[in-house]
Amino acid sequence: MVAGSTGTARVRSRRAEMSDGVRAMRPRDWPEVAHIYAAGIATHNATFETDPPSWEDFDNSRLQDLRFVAIDETGAVVGWSAAGSVSDRCVYSRVADHGVYVHPDHQGRGLGVRLLQTLIDASEDVGFWTLQSGIFPENTASLAIHERLEFRVVGTRVRLGRHLGRWRMSYSLSAAVRGPETPPECRGHKFRLRTLLAPLGRPRLATAQSRDDRPPRTGDLRLLVW
C-alpha cells in the first residue's frame, strides 16, 4: 500500500512530526486523549465502548511505538491515533488493529489523515505488515480517511454486537503495509487467545432478508464477506 523502504518511512514519520504537528503520545497526554475519546464515544458511531478506559488499560492494550497525538499551535492535544496487536498468535504477530480520533472542533482540517499516515509509517518502521480496523457505516468521515490512504473494505460484519439497545454492523477495513521481506517462522508456537469467544455452531451467511430486530440464534455466526 505504501511505497518506499523502511528508511523512507522513517523520513516520512519525522517529517510528519515536524510539519504536521504530530508526535509520539506521552502519559501526561492522557487527560486530553481521554477527553477526545469521550467525544467520539458520545457520537455513538465511533466505537462500541461506552466510556474511555483507564490510562493503565489503554497503555496495556496499545503498542508503545504505535500511538501518536496531533497538537495545535498552543501545544494542546487535538487528536490521536493508536494501534494494538490483534492476537498473541505468531502468524499474526505483526497485524495491528487501530483507531483514529480527532477533537470535534478540529475536524475537517486533515488531522485524521495525518494521524493515520503517521501510524502507517511507524508501523512499517517496526515491522508490521497489516493494519486493520472496524468502522460503523455511519462513520463516513473515518471511512473517507481510510479510503484516501488506500484501505480496502474486506468484509461486512452483520449484527456484530448490540450497542445502546440496537444491533450494529461494521465494515472491516484492511491495508497491507511494508513489513519484513521474510515472514517469521512460527512452528511450535502455542496459540493463546486474548479474548474468549463463545462456542460457535455451523456458520451461515446473513441474507438481505435478515431482520435487524431479531436476535441471532445461539451459535449463529453472521458474516458476509465481499
Phi, psi and omega per residue, in radians:
M1 nan -0.817 -3.088
V2 -1.863 2.134 -3.093
A3 -1.409 2.790 3.065
G4 1.896 2.762 -3.128
S5 -1.407 3.052 3.093
T6 -1.058 -0.665 3.098
G7 -1.062 -0.697 3.093
T8 -1.102 -0.673 3.115
A9 -1.066 -0.723 3.127
R10 -1.082 -0.729 3.127
V11 -1.090 -0.778 3.134
R12 -1.092 -0.714 -3.130
S13 -1.089 -0.792 -3.127
R14 -1.140 -0.695 3.134
R15 -1.111 -0.722 3.129
A16 -1.079 -0.740 -3.124
E17 -1.111 -0.642 -3.061
M18 -1.432 -0.706 -2.994
S19 -1.671 -0.443 -3.034
D20 -1.881 0.084 3.122
G21 1.185 0.593 3.106
V22 -1.997 2.303 3.140
R23 -2.489 3.002 3.106
A24 -1.117 2.490 3.094
M25 -1.269 2.453 3.108
R26 -2.062 2.702 3.135
P27 -0.952 -0.624 -3.106
R28 -1.240 -0.203 3.077
D29 -1.346 -0.198 -2.949
W30 -0.978 -0.770 -3.139
P31 -0.961 -0.735 3.130
E32 -1.266 -0.681 3.088
V33 -1.067 -0.798 -3.141
A34 -1.102 -0.644 3.114
H35 -1.113 -0.750 3.113
I36 -1.178 -0.678 3.079
Y37 -1.042 -0.783 -3.137
A38 -1.101 -0.648 3.108
A39 -1.128 -0.671 3.073
G40 -1.159 -0.743 3.106
I41 -1.028 -0.679 -3.085
A42 -1.140 -0.337 3.092
T43 -1.308 -0.314 -3.096
H44 1.154 0.184 -3.120
N45 -2.246 0.210 -3.107
A46 -1.839 -0.514 -3.006
T47 -2.873 2.806 3.001
F48 -1.324 -0.306 -3.112
E49 -1.074 2.586 3.091
T50 -1.938 -0.205 3.085
D51 -2.602 2.601 3.058
P52 -1.132 2.603 3.089
P53 -1.308 3.025 2.979
S54 -1.289 2.836 3.082
W55 -1.043 -0.665 -3.132
E56 -1.064 -0.793 3.137
D57 -1.167 -0.716 3.108
F58 -1.093 -0.802 -3.115
D59 -1.078 -0.669 -3.110
N60 -1.324 -0.382 -3.043
S61 -1.820 -0.151 3.103
R62 -2.034 2.463 -3.098
L63 -1.294 2.355 -3.048
Q64 -1.059 -0.601 -3.125
D65 -1.392 -0.137 -3.049
L66 -2.198 0.958 3.013
R67 -2.585 2.287 -2.979
F68 -2.442 2.772 3.038
V69 -2.245 2.607 2.975
A70 -1.754 2.405 -3.124
I71 -2.149 2.627 3.106
D72 -1.603 -2.979 -3.064
E73 -1.172 -0.309 3.108
T74 -1.614 -0.105 -3.096
G75 1.618 0.017 3.124
A76 -1.301 2.526 3.105
V77 -1.350 2.202 -3.099
V78 -2.153 0.089 3.091
G79 -3.111 2.853 3.123
W80 -2.699 2.747 3.014
S81 -2.444 2.592 -3.124
A82 -2.775 2.770 -3.136
A83 -2.490 2.640 3.088
G84 -2.359 2.714 3.128
S85 -1.106 2.504 -3.119
V86 -1.492 -0.345 -3.045
S87 -2.782 2.706 3.007
D88 -1.511 -0.053 -3.121
R89 -1.295 2.413 -3.045
C90 -0.997 -0.735 -3.053
V91 -1.138 -0.344 3.099
Y92 -1.904 0.342 -2.976
S93 -1.139 -0.317 3.114
R94 -2.153 0.657 3.001
V95 -1.995 2.238 -3.049
A96 -2.198 2.498 3.019
D97 -1.746 2.379 -2.982
H98 -2.325 2.919 3.056
G99 -2.528 2.641 3.120
V100 -2.333 2.240 -3.124
Y101 -2.309 2.398 3.123
V102 -2.231 2.415 3.118
H103 -0.992 2.406 -3.102
P104 -0.931 -0.614 -3.109
D105 -1.323 -0.124 -3.075
H106 -2.139 0.259 3.121
Q107 -1.370 2.738 -3.140
G108 1.424 0.223 -3.109
R109 -2.029 0.173 3.116
G110 1.518 0.082 -3.111
L111 -1.149 -0.657 3.139
G112 -1.065 -0.735 3.105
V113 -1.112 -0.756 -3.132
R114 -1.116 -0.747 3.135
L115 -1.135 -0.729 -3.140
L116 -1.222 -0.693 3.119
Q117 -1.114 -0.698 3.091
T118 -1.090 -0.693 3.108
L119 -1.127 -0.715 3.094
I120 -1.069 -0.855 -3.128
D121 -1.032 -0.776 -3.121
A122 -1.173 -0.624 3.137
S123 -1.147 -0.651 3.040
E124 -1.089 -0.737 -3.063
D125 -1.076 -0.565 -3.107
V126 -1.822 0.212 2.940
G127 1.611 0.292 3.066
F128 -1.361 2.664 3.138
W129 -2.086 -0.204 3.093
T130 -2.541 2.375 2.947
L131 -2.000 2.440 3.140
Q132 -2.468 2.838 3.128
S133 -2.797 2.714 3.002
G134 -1.920 2.258 -3.057
I135 -2.288 2.304 3.063
F136 -1.133 2.491 3.109
P137 -0.994 -0.535 -3.126
E138 -1.227 -0.300 -3.095
N139 -1.508 1.207 -3.026
T140 -1.145 -0.556 -3.141
A141 -1.128 -0.771 3.135
S142 -1.162 -0.701 3.101
L143 -1.060 -0.706 -3.141
A144 -1.157 -0.715 3.125
I145 -1.080 -0.790 -3.115
H146 -1.195 -0.673 3.099
E147 -1.100 -0.680 3.133
R148 -1.066 -0.586 -3.132
L149 -1.736 0.410 2.926
E150 1.229 0.449 2.916
F151 -1.297 2.593 3.130
R152 -2.059 2.503 2.988
V153 -1.318 2.034 -3.099
V154 -1.860 -0.086 3.120
G155 -3.070 2.837 3.060
T156 -2.162 2.079 3.135
R157 -1.712 1.893 -3.056
V158 -1.523 2.370 -3.085
R159 0.875 0.931 3.134
L160 -1.124 -0.649 3.133
G161 -2.998 2.874 3.076
R162 -1.541 2.384 -3.085
H163 -2.478 2.000 3.124
L164 0.949 0.747 3.015
G165 1.504 0.140 3.110
R166 -2.508 2.754 3.098
W167 -1.307 2.450 3.097
R168 -2.125 2.522 3.017
M169 -1.904 2.848 -3.074
S170 -2.538 2.450 2.987
Y171 -1.501 2.374 3.040
S172 -1.689 2.122 -3.140
L173 -1.999 2.564 -3.090
S174 -2.591 2.608 3.050
A175 -2.513 2.384 3.068
A176 -1.558 2.106 3.082
V177 -1.817 2.938 -3.046
R178 -1.356 1.773 3.104
G179 -1.744 -2.787 3.137
P180 -1.148 2.602 -3.129
E181 -1.172 -0.593 -3.129
T182 -2.004 2.122 3.130
P183 -1.187 2.697 -3.113
P184 -1.240 2.649 3.012
E185 -1.336 2.343 -3.043
C186 -2.166 0.259 -3.131
R187 -1.125 2.384 3.072
G188 1.395 0.100 -3.125
H189 -1.393 2.315 3.102
K190 -1.441 2.338 -3.141
F191 -1.518 2.213 3.110
R192 -2.157 2.152 3.136
L193 -1.421 2.338 3.016
R194 -1.420 -0.597 -3.083
T195 -2.111 2.253 3.101
L196 -1.403 2.253 3.138
L197 -1.865 2.477 3.091
A198 -1.171 2.612 3.124
P199 -1.010 2.406 -3.134
L200 -1.946 2.439 3.031
G201 -1.493 -2.792 3.123
R202 -1.167 2.158 -3.100
P203 -1.260 2.616 2.978
R204 -2.413 2.597 -3.074
L205 -1.322 2.506 3.020
A206 -1.228 2.648 -3.141
T207 -2.095 2.939 3.139
A208 -1.123 -0.361 -3.113
Q209 -1.527 -0.022 -3.114
S210 -1.062 2.337 3.122
R211 -1.609 2.200 -3.075
D212 -1.250 -0.258 -3.125
D213 -1.639 0.075 -3.138
R214 -1.838 2.135 -3.113
P215 -1.137 2.524 3.124
P216 -1.165 2.636 3.108
R217 -1.265 2.699 3.105
T218 -0.976 2.291 3.124
G219 1.399 0.151 -3.094
D220 -1.606 2.164 3.095
L221 -1.841 2.021 -3.100
R222 -1.829 1.826 -3.080
L223 -2.480 2.090 3.109
L224 -1.993 1.938 -3.072
V225 -1.767 2.353 3.122
W226 -1.474 nan nan
